[in-house]
């Protein structure tokens, strides 16, 4: 995720924020972030259930 973010920043500075490559990288990063958040949220919910049930 960090390498994609760095690449996005570099491409954005070189080609501009509205360039199709920049937009595509941004969309890929958005999808990764959403997947990470879903995983983190679901894992946090499981941990909370274990704490309350113990």
Secondary structure as GFF3:
##gff-version 3
##sequence-region A 1 54
A	DSSP	alpha_helix	2	15	.	.	.	ID=ss1
A	DSSP	alpha_helix	20	53	.	.	.	ID=ss2
###
